[in-house]
Amino acid sequence: MMRIKRLRGSSKGTFNPDDAQHVKHTKFGVWDFYQERSKLAHIPGAAKAEPYLEMYQEIYQSLPFVWRMLKELGQIRSCWTMLFIYLLVVLLASLVPAVSLWYSGQLLKIVRQHISLK
């Protein structure tokens, strides 16, 4: 029994069904349903925000790796050119819907003026 308890750690990412503080156990007939208790359960409305908080926490934890990747890419001279071209293409591609909407608005304005003149 001691060996099993040693294998079941209390660190994040390990599951311990005997830990009543972090796991809610419910029986449905012959089935056992284990559900992780939320750390923010005492705050009203936190259940809806918790997935977003976890997502932002994961992004925040990955920032050192992103920074290291950018530093290593910065050491390669030809990579700066490719990165600049890529960012320029992404920026221009993001403007396409806005420009398309503007041209559609101009076309509607021309049609409205044409109809009002007749």
Phi and psi in degrees as GROMACS dihedral restraints (atoms count N, CA, C in turn):
[ dihedral_restraints ]
;  ai    aj    ak    al  type     phi  dphi    fc
    3     4     5     6     1   -64.9    20    10
    4     5     6     7     1   -35.7    20    10
    6     7     8     9     1   -65.0    20    10
    7     8     9    10     1   -39.1    20    10
    9    10    11    12     1   -65.7    20    10
   10    11    12    13     1   -42.4    20    10
   12    13    14    15     1   -65.7    20    10
   13    14    15    16     1   -32.8    20    10
   15    16    17    18     1   -68.5    20    10
   16    17    18    19     1   -36.0    20    10
   18    19    20    21     1   -71.3    20    10
   19    20    21    22     1   -31.5    20    10
   21    22    23    24     1   -86.9    20    10
   22    23    24    25     1    95.8    20    10
   24    25    26    27     1   -83.0    20    10
   25    26    27    28     1   168.2    20    10
   27    28    29    30     1  -101.3    20    10
   28    29    30    31     1     9.1    20    10
   30    31    32    33     1   -77.1    20    10
   31    32    33    34     1   163.5    20    10
   33    34    35    36     1   -65.2    20    10
   34    35    36    37     1   134.2    20    10
   36    37    38    39     1   103.2    20    10
   37    38    39    40     1   -12.6    20    10
   39    40    41    42     1  -101.6    20    10
   40    41    42    43     1   147.8    20    10
   42    43    44    45     1  -111.3    20    10
   43    44    45    46     1   125.2    20    10
   45    46    47    48     1  -125.6    20    10
   46    47    48    49     1   104.6    20    10
   48    49    50    51     1   -67.9    20    10
   49    50    51    52     1   -15.4    20    10
   51    52    53    54     1   -85.0    20    10
   52    53    54    55     1    -8.5    20    10
   54    55    56    57     1   -84.7    20    10
   55    56    57    58     1    94.9    20    10
   57    58    59    60     1   -70.4    20    10
   58    59    60    61     1   -19.1    20    10
   60    61    62    63     1   -73.0    20    10
   61    62    63    64     1   -33.6    20    10
   63    64    65    66     1  -109.0    20    10
   64    65    66    67     1   -13.2    20    10
   66    67    68    69     1  -127.3    20    10
   67    68    69    70     1   130.4    20    10
   69    70    71    72     1   -99.7    20    10
   70    71    72    73     1   125.8    20    10
   72    73    74    75     1  -108.8    20    10
   73    74    75    76     1   128.1    20    10
   75    76    77    78     1  -131.8    20    10
   76    77    78    79     1   139.4    20    10
   78    79    80    81     1  -104.8    20    10
   79    80    81    82     1   128.6    20    10
   81    82    83    84     1  -116.9    20    10
   82    83    84    85     1    91.9    20    10
   84    85    86    87     1    65.0    20    10
   85    86    87    88     1  -117.5    20    10
   87    88    89    90     1   -90.8    20    10
   88    89    90    91     1    -3.1    20    10
   90    91    92    93     1   -95.8    20    10
   91    92    93    94     1   142.7    20    10
   93    94    95    96     1  -106.5    20    10
   94    95    96    97     1   126.8    20    10
   96    97    98    99     1  -114.2    20    10
   97    98    99   100     1   116.9    20    10
   99   100   101   102     1  -106.3    20    10
  100   101   102   103     1   129.3    20    10
  102   103   104   105     1  -131.3    20    10
  103   104   105   106     1   132.7    20    10
  105   106   107   108     1   -71.4    20    10
  106   107   108   109     1   131.9    20    10
  108   109   110   111     1   -78.9    20    10
  109   110   111   112     1   138.1    20    10
  111   112   113   114     1   -77.3    20    10
  112   113   114   115     1   142.2    20    10
  114   115   116   117     1   -72.0    20    10
  115   116   117   118     1   -22.6    20    10
  117   118   119   120     1  -104.3    20    10
  118   119   120   121     1    23.5    20    10
  120   121   122   123     1   -64.8    20    10
  121   122   123   124     1   -26.1    20    10
  123   124   125   126     1   -80.6    20    10
  124   125   126   127     1    -8.1    20    10
  126   127   128   129     1   -98.7    20    10
  127   128   129   130     1   124.0    20    10
  129   130   131   132     1   -64.3    20    10
  130   131   132   133     1   133.6    20    10
  132   133   134   135     1    81.5    20    10
  133   134   135   136     1     0.8    20    10
  135   136   137   138     1   -73.9    20    10
  136   137   138   139     1   -20.6    20    10
  138   139   140   141     1   -63.5    20    10
  139   140   141   142     1   -34.1    20    10
  141   142   143   144     1   -75.7    20    10
  142   143   144   145     1   -31.9    20    10
  144   145   146   147     1   -87.1    20    10
  145   146   147   148     1   -15.9    20    10
  147   148   149   150     1   -61.6    20    10
  148   149   150   151     1   -41.8    20    10
  150   151   152   153     1   -61.0    20    10
  151   152   153   154     1   -36.6    20    10
  153   154   155   156     1   -69.3    20    10
  154   155   156   157     1   -38.7    20    10
  156   157   158   159     1   -64.2    20    10
  157   158   159   160     1   -40.4    20    10
  159   160   161   162     1   -65.5    20    10
  160   161   162   163     1   -39.5    20    10
  162   163   164   165     1   -63.2    20    10
  163   164   165   166     1   -46.1    20    10
  165   166   167   168     1   -65.5    20    10
  166   167   168   169     1   -34.0    20    10
  168   169   170   171     1   -66.7    20    10
  169   170   171   172     1   -40.4    20    10
  171   172   173   174     1   -65.7    20    10
  172   173   174   175     1   -39.7    20    10
  174   175   176   177     1   -63.7    20    10
  175   176   177   178     1   -44.0    20    10
  177   178   179   180     1   -62.3    20    10
  178   179   180   181     1   -39.2    20    10
  180   181   182   183     1   -70.3    20    10
  181   182   183   184     1   -24.7    20    10
  183   184   185   186     1   -89.1    20    10
  184   185   186   187     1    -6.7    20    10
  186   187   188   189     1   -57.8    20    10
  187   188   189   190     1   -39.6    20    10
  189   190   191   192     1   -60.7    20    10
  190   191   192   193     1   -35.4    20    10
  192   193   194   195     1   -71.4    20    10
  193   194   195   196     1   -37.1    20    10
  195   196   197   198     1   -66.1    20    10
  196   197   198   199     1   -42.3    20    10
  198   199   200   201     1   -62.8    20    10
  199   200   201   202     1   -41.9    20    10
  201   202   203   204     1   -64.2    20    10
  202   203   204   205     1   -40.5    20    10
  204   205   206   207     1   -61.3    20    10
  205   206   207   208     1   -43.9    20    10
  207   208   209   210     1   -65.3    20    10
  208   209   210   211     1   -37.9    20    10
  210   211   212   213     1   -65.0    20    10
  211   212   213   214     1   -41.7    20    10
  213   214   215   216     1   -68.5    20    10
  214   215   216   217     1   -36.2    20    10
  216   217   218   219     1   -67.5    20    10
  217   218   219   220     1   -33.1    20    10
  219   220   221   222     1   -66.6    20    10
  220   221   222   223     1   -21.4    20    10
  222   223   224   225     1   -78.2    20    10
  223   224   225   226     1   -14.9    20    10
  225   226   227   228     1   -97.4    20    10
  226   227   228   229     1   116.8    20    10
  228   229   230   231     1   -63.7    20    10
  229   230   231   232     1   -45.0    20    10
  231   232   233   234     1   -69.3    20    10
  232   233   234   235     1   -19.0    20    10
  234   235   236   237     1   -70.3    20    10
  235   236   237   238     1   -32.0    20    10
  237   238   239   240     1   -61.2    20    10
  238   239   240   241     1   -41.6    20    10
  240   241   242   243     1   -64.0    20    10
  241   242   243   244     1   -46.5    20    10
  243   244   245   246     1   -64.9    20    10
  244   245   246   247     1   -39.2    20    10
  246   247   248   249     1   -65.6    20    10
  247   248   249   250     1   -41.7    20    10
  249   250   251   252     1   -63.6    20    10
  250   251   252   253     1   -44.4    20    10
  252   253   254   255     1   -63.2    20    10
  253   254   255   256     1   -42.3    20    10
  255   256   257   258     1   -61.4    20    10
  256   257   258   259     1   -47.0    20    10
  258   259   260   261     1   -64.0    20    10
  259   260   261   262     1   -36.7    20    10
  261   262   263   264     1   -64.9    20    10
  262   263   264   265     1   -43.2    20    10
  264   265   266   267     1   -65.2    20    10
  265   266   267   268     1   -42.0    20    10
  267   268   269   270     1   -63.5    20    10
  268   269   270   271     1   -41.6    20    10
  270   271   272   273     1   -62.8    20    10
  271   272   273   274     1   -46.4    20    10
  273   274   275   276     1   -65.3    20    10
  274   275   276   277     1   -37.9    20    10
  276   277   278   279     1   -66.5    20    10
  277   278   279   280     1   -30.7    20    10
  279   280   281   282     1   -74.1    20    10
  280   281   282   283     1   -21.3    20    10
  282   283   284   285     1   -84.3    20    10
  283   284   285   286     1   -15.3    20    10
  285   286   287   288     1   -57.9    20    10
  286   287   288   289     1   -47.6    20    10
  288   289   290   291     1   -61.4    20    10
  289   290   291   292     1   -37.9    20    10
  291   292   293   294     1   -67.2    20    10
  292   293   294   295     1   -42.4    20    10
  294   295   296   297     1   -66.5    20    10
  295   296   297   298     1   -40.1    20    10
  297   298   299   300     1   -61.7    20    10
  298   299   300   301     1   -43.0    20    10
  300   301   302   303     1   -64.3    20    10
  301   302   303   304     1   -40.0    20    10
  303   304   305   306     1   -63.6    20    10
  304   305   306   307     1   -44.1    20    10
  306   307   308   309     1   -64.8    20    10
  307   308   309   310     1   -36.3    20    10
  309   310   311   312     1   -64.0    20    10
  310   311   312   313     1   -40.0    20    10
  312   313   314   315     1   -64.3    20    10
  313   314   315   316     1   -41.0    20    10
  315   316   317   318     1   -63.7    20    10
  316   317   318   319     1   -40.9    20    10
  318   319   320   321     1   -63.5    20    10
  319   320   321   322     1   -42.6    20    10
  321   322   323   324     1   -63.4    20    10
  322   323   324   325     1   -37.4    20    10
  324   325   326   327     1   -63.9    20    10
  325   326   327   328     1   -42.5    20    10
  327   328   329   330     1   -64.7    20    10
  328   329   330   331     1   -43.1    20    10
  330   331   332   333     1   -64.1    20    10
  331   332   333   334     1   -41.9    20    10
  333   334   335   336     1   -62.8    20    10
  334   335   336   337     1   -42.3    20    10
  336   337   338   339     1   -65.1    20    10
  337   338   339   340     1   -39.3    20    10
  339   340   341   342     1   -65.8    20    10
  340   341   342   343     1   -40.3    20    10
  342   343   344   345     1   -69.2    20    10
  343   344   345   346     1   -38.5    20    10
  345   346   347   348     1   -71.2    20    10
  346   347   348   349     1   -24.8    20    10
  348   349   350   351     1   -76.9    20    10
  349   350   351   352     1   -25.9    20    10
